């Protein structure tokens, strides 16, 4: 970790304090690609262009200008899986939000693809089977070693069985985070209230800064005059229901005028 983000001891303290307040902490983990940096990164680690990554062109992401892991390599699997275990063992995170899963699932990385939901889009030669197996392995290991661990997949494609158990033939994630949907819900709620038939507001914070922006918008939009009480809004954060029940409640609420978050997501590593 770079020193500008604080020390490892400070991160451990942050997580401990969050846990003492009943807040779960998920780490935004990036196993979908890596920087091309050769000075302090993995690129050209052994002098070649295919040590941890596929050789070009398969090993290059044209849109992100980054390198793509070779998930069929045992050394890559050891490196990435040990990374997950290290974060759990050393820092006691509650789980992971896997970044860029859509890019991992397909050889085309989702670039220029408008997913309609037809099965032909999910079951064919365009699917990267090595990535599928790695994600299944990662979920199986972290859930076996840490039963409380939560895994979230950032996916826009709608891959079937993404959140089914590995033993059922799924990829094993607990939740799917669909990018852009939360922003659209907030837009509809704030600017087209007559078309909204659901509860007052329902959102998933896609990122820490976006979550704060959304909460700020909601607080302004739903601010009530003094003396009229507060309005409760259910939040769709990823919460371990077993832990919630142990605290005697199955719902967490945010009240206008207060900032209360049952889940905290830390930046990508």
Phi, psi and omega in degrees: 000141178288144184296335181294343177270359183106175181269161175304323180295323179291325177294318178298320179295318178302315181294319179298317180295318178301316179297323180294338179264006180079020181259130177273146184239118178252141179262132176279101186256136184248098174248011183272336180193174180214159182295151174281356183304129179258352182282314181226018179247189182273344184299132181057036184301323179252015180092350179256175178260015184217037179286300177256352188237165170291148174291151177300150006273346183298329184275005179244136175264113187293331183274321183267350182055051183221176182262150183245130184293149172265093187289350177278349180280130179298323181293323176294317178299315179299316182297310184288318181292321177293331176298315178297315182294323180298316179297322180289315184288315188278326188242351177061042173295160180265355179159192187224146167252111183280119183280144170062037182296325179302319179296326181288325190288335189231146176295332178275355176061017180080001182289122179071015182253124175257102186286125182258346182103357178290137184300335180296340180281342185249342183233092182186186183291346180284348180276134179273099185294328178298319178293319178302313182296319179298315181296321176297317180296316180299314180294320180298316183291311184292325179285331177285317181282327184227086185303335181278350187295137178251133176238135182235132180255125174276103186220135178250358187273336184080032180307122179299146176066016179301323183250027170262155182296151178299324180294344177261003182093005179271183181273345171094005179287154176275325183218152172250129176255109181270112182298147174079338180296315178302319179299321181293319179300315180296319179299315180295316183295316187279326188248347176223060187299333183290340182267359185261118182251358180276182176304170187313316179199146183212121186210158171239125181284111184289325179211163185301312183290323178292323179298317179295321178297317181294316179298322179296317178297316180295320181297319179291318184289327185253015180298132180251151180294150182300132179098349181264002178087182182249160178247131184265139183231120179289135179254137180263056173280160179277103184241135177291109186297330179296319180289322180296316180297326181293340177266006174086017180211149177246005179228143175240138187234152172244129182255141178305131181095351179236151175245103182230115183240124179280355180216143180233130179247127179264156187299165188294142174227000000 
